[in-house]
Amino acid sequence: MSLYPCLSCGVPSSGSRCANCQPKDLRGSRSERGYDSAWRRLRLKILDRDNWICYLCNKALIGSDATVDHIIAKSVAPDRRLDPTNLAACCRVCNSRKHNK
């Protein structure tokens, strides 16, 4: 096995980065963040309920542009994570814009 210098610190490593310099996934997996099978089923129901139309800009949602927004953020009201009255169909642009505020 050949050793190469770590791209970050220069320590000999078998990969491009040594174990200490591997990037850490701080967000966790999709399921760990609350987007499990129950969420995926409910997401489709919400999109159908809202006729695949963004509630903020009234744009028709197609494919990966279709997201479901938590009107009151999960971090503020974790008990409403799967509450249909707190969810609405939203396009990716509007959801990102709202999330970044």
C-alpha positions in Angstrom: 0.0 0.0 0.0 1.4 3.4 -1.0 1.3 6.3 1.4 0.8 9.9 0.2 1.0 13.1 2.2 -2.4 14.3 3.6 -3.6 17.3 1.6 -4.3 19.2 4.8 -1.4 18.5 7.2 1.2 16.5 5.2 1.1 13.4 7.4 1.6 10.2 5.4 -1.8 8.7 4.6 -3.3 6.0 2.5 -6.0 8.4 1.1 -6.0 12.0 0.2 -6.6 13.1 3.8 -5.5 11.5 7.1 -8.0 10.3 9.7 -7.7 13.6 11.7 -8.3 15.8 8.6 -11.3 13.9 7.2 -14.3 16.3 6.8 -16.9 15.8 9.5 -20.6 15.6 8.5 -22.1 17.9 11.1 -25.6 17.7 9.8 -26.1 13.9 10.3 -28.0 11.7 7.9 -31.4 12.5 6.4 -33.1 10.2 8.8 -31.2 11.6 11.8 -32.4 15.1 10.8 -36.1 13.9 10.8 -36.7 13.0 7.2 -37.6 9.4 7.6 -40.1 7.2 5.8 -43.0 8.8 7.7 -41.8 12.2 6.4 -41.4 10.9 2.8 -45.0 9.6 2.8 -46.4 12.8 4.3 -44.4 14.9 1.9 -46.2 13.3 -1.1 -49.6 13.8 0.5 -48.8 17.5 1.2 -47.7 18.0 -2.4 -50.9 16.4 -3.7 -53.0 18.3 -1.3 -51.5 21.6 -2.5 -51.7 20.5 -6.2 -48.0 20.8 -6.6 -48.1 24.6 -6.5 -45.7 26.7 -4.4 -47.7 28.5 -1.7 -45.3 31.5 -1.9 -44.9 32.2 -5.6 -47.7 30.0 -7.1 -45.2 28.3 -9.4 -46.0 24.8 -10.6 -43.6 22.3 -9.0 -41.9 19.7 -11.1 -39.4 17.0 -10.1 -36.6 18.1 -7.7 -38.0 21.6 -7.6 -40.8 20.3 -5.3 -40.1 20.7 -1.6 -42.4 20.8 1.4 -41.8 23.7 3.8 -42.3 23.7 7.6 -44.2 27.0 8.0 -43.0 27.1 11.6 -39.5 25.8 11.7 -38.8 22.3 13.1 -36.3 23.9 15.5 -39.0 26.2 16.9 -41.8 23.6 17.1 -40.3 20.1 16.9 -43.7 18.6 18.0 -45.2 20.0 14.7 -42.7 18.2 12.5 -45.4 15.9 11.0 -48.4 18.2 11.5 -50.0 18.7 8.0 -51.3 22.2 9.1 -47.7 23.3 9.5 -46.6 22.0 6.1 -47.0 23.5 2.6 -45.7 22.8 -0.9 -42.9 25.1 -1.8 -40.5 25.5 -4.7 -36.8 25.1 -4.0 -36.0 28.8 -4.6 -38.6 30.1 -2.2 -37.8 27.4 0.4 -34.1 28.4 0.3 -34.9 32.1 0.4 -37.1 31.6 3.4 -34.6 29.3 5.1 -31.7 31.8 4.7 -33.6 34.7 6.3 
